[in-house]
Structures are given as C-alpha cells and as structure tokens.
Amino acid sequence: DTTHSNPAFLPGYPFMNFYRSIYWSATTSADDPNEAWYVTFYDGYVNRYDKDGYMNVRCVRYGQ
C-alpha cells in the first residue's frame, strides 16, 4: 500500500517483522526475461531488477 510507509501495510498484517527488506516476486518482467519484479515492504515500492541480483525471498503458499 503506497499510501502507508514504515511499513507499507496495515497493522495486523502477518509478516510485520519482514518489512525492512526487499523481496523478489515470482514474476518475470514482460519486457526482459532476465529481470524479475521485486517489492519493498517498507514503502510499497515495486520495480524490476536483474535476476542475478541479491534480494530476499519469502516462501508463501496459496490456497490449500
């Protein structure tokens, strides 16, 4: 949520202790297959970066 910062999500969000880092998404850039999207939970900023860059990952499961 780019209207919030420090962190960029509302109180009660289950990952509150992870907000000060940058995390990869699972989405490859449509413009460049060598890049993927990342998100900064501190301020909600998203952008893309070379896949060989170092960023954190967070394992999540969708559904049951």
N, C-alpha and C positions, 0 to 999 in steps of 0.2 A: 504494500500500500504506500504509494509515493506521497500521500498526504501525511504520513507519520514518519518519524525517524527516531533512531536510538531507542528501540528497534522500529523497523518498518511494518510491524504487525501489531494487532491489538493485544492487550493484556489477556492472559489465559491461553495464548497460542502454545501448543505443546512443545515447541522447540525453542523456548525463550533463551536458553543458555548457549545457543549456537549463533546468535545474531551478529557477532562481531567479525565474522569471516565471510569469505567469498566462496560460493559453491557452484560447481558445474551443474548444468541441466543435462538432460538426456537428449537434447535437441541439437542436431547438426544445423549449421547455417545453410539456408537455401541458396545463398549467393556463393558460398565457398565451402566445399566438403571437408576442407582442412580446419575449419573453425566450428566451434560449438558455442551455445549461449551459456552465460553464467548470470547469477543473481547475487547481489549484495544485500543481505537481510538487514543491515544497519539502516539503509536509507531506501531500499526498494529498487535501486539502480539495476538495470539489466543491459547487457551488451554481449558481444561475441568476441572470442579470442582464439588464437591458435590452439589446436588440441594438444600440442606438445607442451603447453604451459602448465604450471603447477597451481592447482586450486584444490579446495576441499571437495569431498563428495559426502553425500548423506544418503544412506540406503532407506528407501521407503517402499511400502507395499500398497498397492491399490486394490481395494475390494477384498473379498475373501476367497 
